[in-house]
């Protein structure tokens, strides 16, 4: 019998670092008898990824169960000499219960024994880190704790219950706060490999934010609506990649977390018999929320980024709008910086005027330089990429994921700025057309919708897609470059 380890997270428990380490050592692990299919090789450089399980998760969401079986039996067990394989992907924590059952059924059919690996972190720290991730990658601009979703541990518990109902005692839960001292050694012990001789990561992966950075970036999110959240946060982190990012505690929030999570934590610690129980928080009774005064130096990295960033034509309007607001914002902090930003704005406006002059005849420069109207389409707005969604839209209503709905609406408002036509176009009533055969697709169609995007830079589209909240609850997005087939032919 073959043995499969499926690592599903949970969120903010070192998954990105583990996946980089696994990618870096995939060949060495295989020589020790454990296959880790290196499907995202750029992860070994320290780039954040969703691990090597994306293809499998997509096949499940698409309900392509033949592909699920093929991946499980060949892709992930790629070395014929090995009978152990590892899949690591946080996207699996939020998949629907029927898909959890499908994993079990297909593996049982193929004589594969499955162990689910999950790291569980103290609630306050996990939720605070998740909040900071939202500042870095999305449009979060509120203070931690202002929204009920900021401390929603019950969702993680529901994910765990789904797996327990299917896999029972084959769900192995580890206290992340204990394991993080040597997270690689922890996982190595579980899968049965020796870390001696394995390569070490040279840098932090997906580091968090300091309080000062978080306060600056959430203010910037108010100005640009999340459009440049990833660009600015990546720039700031690159300036100081290895600094410490301590948790900031708020005593009132601590009490709210303790009251809200007592029952769930009792179930977690009892269900998994965790030697050192997972706690609501690791507050030492001394440290607390700091009094912070932001200065010119606090905003200097943002100003520096704004002076250096070169937007493509499709982002120039958004960038110009942000520069104007940032200059006004900095006026009371530093007149010198505000003046420099306005100078940068004038240079961007010159580029916008050149863009306008290059537009087809019949459209004035003034019209071209204006921001496209929401939902408007015109012959000059040509989609360069397509974002395709694979998601069961009924799930939000069924599970009451109201916070995801709210975040999704905010994400769509950002997407609309770059969309040709609607921010998202739903599809349904899918029909399969084959040679001599026309039949309705069984079940819900795999493809749930699509967006035509007017961003030339593929990395920019991927960055936007990676911030989609649907990924938090089992959704999958596929980014493709749009090609004019007439040009190809």
Secondary structure, 3 states (H helix, E strand, C coil): CEEEEEECCCCCCCHHHHHHHHHHCHHHHHHCCEECCCCCHHHHHCCCCCCCCHHHHHHHHCCCHHHHHHHHHHHCCCCCCCCEEEEECHHHHHCCHHHHHHHHHHHHHCCEEEEEEEEECCHHHHHHHHHHHHHHHCCCCCCCCCCHHHHCCHHHHHHHHHHHHHHHHHEEEEEHHHHHHHHHHHHHHHHCCCCCCCCCCCCCCCCCCCHHHHHHHHHHHHHHCCCCHHHHHHHHHHHCCCCCCCCCCCHHHHHHHHHHHHHHHHHHHHHHCCCCCCCCCCCCCCCCCCCCCCCHHHHHHHHHHHHHCCCCHHHHHHHHHHHHHHHHHHCCCCHHHHHHHHHHHHHHHHHHHHHHHCCCCCCCHHHHHCCCCCCCCCCCCCCCEEEEEECCCHHHHHHCCHHHHHHHHHHHHHHHCCECCCCCEECCCCEEEECCEEEECCCCCCCCEEEEECCCCHHHHHHHHHCCHHHHHCCEEEEEECCCHHHHC
